[in-house]
Amino acid sequence: MHGPTRFALVPIATLLLAACGLQEGLDQRPDAGGAQGSQAPAISGTTLTGQALAWSSVRGHPIVLDFWASWCGPCRAEQPDINTLYREYAARGVVFLGIDMRDDGAAALSYQRDQRVAYPSINDGAEQISAAYDVSAPPTLIVVDKHGAIASRFLGTLVGLKDELNRLL
């Protein structure tokens, strides 16, 4: 491949590699489900390890919803930093809950084990939770305040998450 064709492929390849973290900004879409300031949709189900999870059990606490997938490279890259935040903020009353997108159970459990994820995750293979929160791709973190309102969204980054958690505490 020579000339302009080779140079045109570089931005396309970069975009494709980063695509699992790209989403349209919800701040610009007042009609979107899961928009900042709106009430967070209730989540309930069975965790990957078979424990029942009811939304009522986490209400009254700030919540970090971590939308991830075992096949998502950026998810794997940021997981150690999320684990560090979990260890710091869970002791202060912040609840972390993973939402595993488009995975089978074996791949999800392997990810949790390999990445040493200590907080529970629910499989969202049918993408019902993702749709309710208007999350089209991982990695996405959504912070819910203690009153159940969506406080912020972090699309493919953790920049500002610690500040947001400190603000909510």
Secondary structure, 3 states (H helix, E strand, C coil): CCCHHHHHHHHHHHHHHHHHHCCCCHHHCCCCCCCCCCECCCCCEEECCCCEECHHHCCCCCEEEEEECCCCHHHHHHHHHHHHHHHHHHHHCCEEEEEEECCCHHHHHHHHHHHCCCCCEEEECCCHHHHHCCCCCCCEEEEECCCCEEEEEEECCCCCHHHHHHHHC
